[in-house]
Amino acid sequence: MLAFVLHVAVTALLLVVVAKLIDGIDVEGFGAALLAVLVLGLVNAFLRPIAVILALPLNLVTFGLLWWLIRWVINALMLWVAAAIVPGFKVRGFAPAFWGALLLTLGNLLIGWLF
């Protein structure tokens, strides 16, 4: 349980950093970032599998060569959906969502690798 709480807190801090780096992503405070991370987890749990299934024909057409790009587009869409739900967390456009999702993914990978 402690590991989960720590992971959520670190990811929320990472979201605040990403909001500072990417123009078009706004987080009003650490509380909004915490709520955004929790909603993002729920969105990823429920909507991401549907998005992956819907992207399967595109993956088959490209013979899986663009799967990494498709994954980041899905991550961006999930970030955009979470921003639509959470007050105090805004993503203005697809490009900020894409770059924000990319930085969040890389940041989480780096933090997971360090710990």
MODELLER restraints for C-alpha pairs under 7 A, 6 or more apart:
rsr = mdl.restraints
at = mdl.atoms
rsr.add(forms.Gaussian(group=physical.xy_distance, feature=features.Distance(at['CA:8:A'], at['CA:37:A']), mean=6.70, stdev=0.5))
rsr.add(forms.Gaussian(group=physical.xy_distance, feature=features.Distance(at['CA:9:A'], at['CA:34:A']), mean=6.76, stdev=0.5))
rsr.add(forms.Gaussian(group=physical.xy_distance, feature=features.Distance(at['CA:11:A'], at['CA:37:A']), mean=6.88, stdev=0.5))
rsr.add(forms.Gaussian(group=physical.xy_distance, feature=features.Distance(at['CA:12:A'], at['CA:30:A']), mean=6.95, stdev=0.5))
rsr.add(forms.Gaussian(group=physical.xy_distance, feature=features.Distance(at['CA:12:A'], at['CA:33:A']), mean=5.01, stdev=0.5))
rsr.add(forms.Gaussian(group=physical.xy_distance, feature=features.Distance(at['CA:12:A'], at['CA:34:A']), mean=5.13, stdev=0.5))
rsr.add(forms.Gaussian(group=physical.xy_distance, feature=features.Distance(at['CA:12:A'], at['CA:37:A']), mean=5.94, stdev=0.5))
rsr.add(forms.Gaussian(group=physical.xy_distance, feature=features.Distance(at['CA:14:A'], at['CA:104:A']), mean=6.89, stdev=0.5))
rsr.add(forms.Gaussian(group=physical.xy_distance, feature=features.Distance(at['CA:15:A'], at['CA:33:A']), mean=6.43, stdev=0.5))
rsr.add(forms.Gaussian(group=physical.xy_distance, feature=features.Distance(at['CA:15:A'], at['CA:104:A']), mean=6.81, stdev=0.5))
rsr.add(forms.Gaussian(group=physical.xy_distance, feature=features.Distance(at['CA:16:A'], at['CA:27:A']), mean=6.43, stdev=0.5))
rsr.add(forms.Gaussian(group=physical.xy_distance, feature=features.Distance(at['CA:16:A'], at['CA:33:A']), mean=6.58, stdev=0.5))
rsr.add(forms.Gaussian(group=physical.xy_distance, feature=features.Distance(at['CA:18:A'], at['CA:100:A']), mean=6.21, stdev=0.5))
rsr.add(forms.Gaussian(group=physical.xy_distance, feature=features.Distance(at['CA:18:A'], at['CA:103:A']), mean=6.72, stdev=0.5))
rsr.add(forms.Gaussian(group=physical.xy_distance, feature=features.Distance(at['CA:19:A'], at['CA:25:A']), mean=4.95, stdev=0.5))
rsr.add(forms.Gaussian(group=physical.xy_distance, feature=features.Distance(at['CA:19:A'], at['CA:26:A']), mean=5.48, stdev=0.5))
rsr.add(forms.Gaussian(group=physical.xy_distance, feature=features.Distance(at['CA:19:A'], at['CA:27:A']), mean=6.31, stdev=0.5))
rsr.add(forms.Gaussian(group=physical.xy_distance, feature=features.Distance(at['CA:22:A'], at['CA:96:A']), mean=6.42, stdev=0.5))
rsr.add(forms.Gaussian(group=physical.xy_distance, feature=features.Distance(at['CA:22:A'], at['CA:100:A']), mean=6.60, stdev=0.5))
rsr.add(forms.Gaussian(group=physical.xy_distance, feature=features.Distance(at['CA:23:A'], at['CA:96:A']), mean=6.82, stdev=0.5))
rsr.add(forms.Gaussian(group=physical.xy_distance, feature=features.Distance(at['CA:24:A'], at['CA:91:A']), mean=5.74, stdev=0.5))
rsr.add(forms.Gaussian(group=physical.xy_distance, feature=features.Distance(at['CA:24:A'], at['CA:92:A']), mean=5.01, stdev=0.5))
rsr.add(forms.Gaussian(group=physical.xy_distance, feature=features.Distance(at['CA:24:A'], at['CA:96:A']), mean=5.50, stdev=0.5))
rsr.add(forms.Gaussian(group=physical.xy_distance, feature=features.Distance(at['CA:25:A'], at['CA:90:A']), mean=5.70, stdev=0.5))
rsr.add(forms.Gaussian(group=physical.xy_distance, feature=features.Distance(at['CA:25:A'], at['CA:91:A']), mean=4.58, stdev=0.5))
rsr.add(forms.Gaussian(group=physical.xy_distance, feature=features.Distance(at['CA:25:A'], at['CA:92:A']), mean=6.45, stdev=0.5))
rsr.add(forms.Gaussian(group=physical.xy_distance, feature=features.Distance(at['CA:25:A'], at['CA:96:A']), mean=6.37, stdev=0.5))
rsr.add(forms.Gaussian(group=physical.xy_distance, feature=features.Distance(at['CA:26:A'], at['CA:89:A']), mean=5.71, stdev=0.5))
rsr.add(forms.Gaussian(group=physical.xy_distance, feature=features.Distance(at['CA:26:A'], at['CA:90:A']), mean=5.10, stdev=0.5))
rsr.add(forms.Gaussian(group=physical.xy_distance, feature=features.Distance(at['CA:26:A'], at['CA:91:A']), mean=6.54, stdev=0.5))
rsr.add(forms.Gaussian(group=physical.xy_distance, feature=features.Distance(at['CA:27:A'], at['CA:33:A']), mean=6.29, stdev=0.5))
rsr.add(forms.Gaussian(group=physical.xy_distance, feature=features.Distance(at['CA:27:A'], at['CA:88:A']), mean=5.78, stdev=0.5))
rsr.add(forms.Gaussian(group=physical.xy_distance, feature=features.Distance(at['CA:27:A'], at['CA:89:A']), mean=4.66, stdev=0.5))
rsr.add(forms.Gaussian(group=physical.xy_distance, feature=features.Distance(at['CA:27:A'], at['CA:90:A']), mean=6.61, stdev=0.5))
rsr.add(forms.Gaussian(group=physical.xy_distance, feature=features.Distance(at['CA:28:A'], at['CA:88:A']), mean=5.08, stdev=0.5))
rsr.add(forms.Gaussian(group=physical.xy_distance, feature=features.Distance(at['CA:28:A'], at['CA:89:A']), mean=6.54, stdev=0.5))
rsr.add(forms.Gaussian(group=physical.xy_distance, feature=features.Distance(at['CA:32:A'], at['CA:88:A']), mean=5.55, stdev=0.5))
rsr.add(forms.Gaussian(group=physical.xy_distance, feature=features.Distance(at['CA:32:A'], at['CA:89:A']), mean=6.31, stdev=0.5))
rsr.add(forms.Gaussian(group=physical.xy_distance, feature=features.Distance(at['CA:35:A'], at['CA:86:A']), mean=6.96, stdev=0.5))
rsr.add(forms.Gaussian(group=physical.xy_distance, feature=features.Distance(at['CA:36:A'], at['CA:82:A']), mean=6.43, stdev=0.5))
rsr.add(forms.Gaussian(group=physical.xy_distance, feature=features.Distance(at['CA:36:A'], at['CA:86:A']), mean=5.93, stdev=0.5))
rsr.add(forms.Gaussian(group=physical.xy_distance, feature=features.Distance(at['CA:36:A'], at['CA:89:A']), mean=6.81, stdev=0.5))
rsr.add(forms.Gaussian(group=physical.xy_distance, feature=features.Distance(at['CA:39:A'], at['CA:82:A']), mean=5.94, stdev=0.5))
rsr.add(forms.Gaussian(group=physical.xy_distance, feature=features.Distance(at['CA:40:A'], at['CA:78:A']), mean=6.88, stdev=0.5))
rsr.add(forms.Gaussian(group=physical.xy_distance, feature=features.Distance(at['CA:40:A'], at['CA:79:A']), mean=6.51, stdev=0.5))
rsr.add(forms.Gaussian(group=physical.xy_distance, feature=features.Distance(at['CA:40:A'], at['CA:82:A']), mean=5.33, stdev=0.5))
rsr.add(forms.Gaussian(group=physical.xy_distance, feature=features.Distance(at['CA:43:A'], at['CA:78:A']), mean=6.38, stdev=0.5))
rsr.add(forms.Gaussian(group=physical.xy_distance, feature=features.Distance(at['CA:43:A'], at['CA:82:A']), mean=6.75, stdev=0.5))
rsr.add(forms.Gaussian(group=physical.xy_distance, feature=features.Distance(at['CA:44:A'], at['CA:78:A']), mean=6.50, stdev=0.5))
rsr.add(forms.Gaussian(group=physical.xy_distance, feature=features.Distance(at['CA:51:A'], at['CA:74:A']), mean=6.75, stdev=0.5))
rsr.add(forms.Gaussian(group=physical.xy_distance, feature=features.Distance(at['CA:59:A'], at['CA:66:A']), mean=6.88, stdev=0.5))
rsr.add(forms.Gaussian(group=physical.xy_distance, feature=features.Distance(at['CA:59:A'], at['CA:67:A']), mean=6.16, stdev=0.5))
rsr.add(forms.Gaussian(group=physical.xy_distance, feature=features.Distance(at['CA:72:A'], at['CA:98:A']), mean=6.79, stdev=0.5))
rsr.add(forms.Gaussian(group=physical.xy_distance, feature=features.Distance(at['CA:72:A'], at['CA:101:A']), mean=6.88, stdev=0.5))
rsr.add(forms.Gaussian(group=physical.xy_distance, feature=features.Distance(at['CA:72:A'], at['CA:102:A']), mean=6.56, stdev=0.5))
rsr.add(forms.Gaussian(group=physical.xy_distance, feature=features.Distance(at['CA:73:A'], at['CA:98:A']), mean=6.39, stdev=0.5))
rsr.add(forms.Gaussian(group=physical.xy_distance, feature=features.Distance(at['CA:75:A'], at['CA:101:A']), mean=5.74, stdev=0.5))
rsr.add(forms.Gaussian(group=physical.xy_distance, feature=features.Distance(at['CA:76:A'], at['CA:97:A']), mean=4.83, stdev=0.5))
rsr.add(forms.Gaussian(group=physical.xy_distance, feature=features.Distance(at['CA:76:A'], at['CA:98:A']), mean=4.58, stdev=0.5))
rsr.add(forms.Gaussian(group=physical.xy_distance, feature=features.Distance(at['CA:76:A'], at['CA:101:A']), mean=5.18, stdev=0.5))
rsr.add(forms.Gaussian(group=physical.xy_distance, feature=features.Distance(at['CA:79:A'], at['CA:97:A']), mean=6.27, stdev=0.5))
rsr.add(forms.Gaussian(group=physical.xy_distance, feature=features.Distance(at['CA:79:A'], at['CA:101:A']), mean=6.65, stdev=0.5))
rsr.add(forms.Gaussian(group=physical.xy_distance, feature=features.Distance(at['CA:80:A'], at['CA:91:A']), mean=6.18, stdev=0.5))
rsr.add(forms.Gaussian(group=physical.xy_distance, feature=features.Distance(at['CA:80:A'], at['CA:97:A']), mean=6.07, stdev=0.5))
rsr.add(forms.Gaussian(group=physical.xy_distance, feature=features.Distance(at['CA:83:A'], at['CA:89:A']), mean=5.31, stdev=0.5))
rsr.add(forms.Gaussian(group=physical.xy_distance, feature=features.Distance(at['CA:83:A'], at['CA:90:A']), mean=5.13, stdev=0.5))
rsr.add(forms.Gaussian(group=physical.xy_distance, feature=features.Distance(at['CA:83:A'], at['CA:91:A']), mean=5.94, stdev=0.5))
rsr.add(forms.Gaussian(group=physical.xy_distance, feature=features.Distance(at['CA:91:A'], at['CA:97:A']), mean=6.21, stdev=0.5))
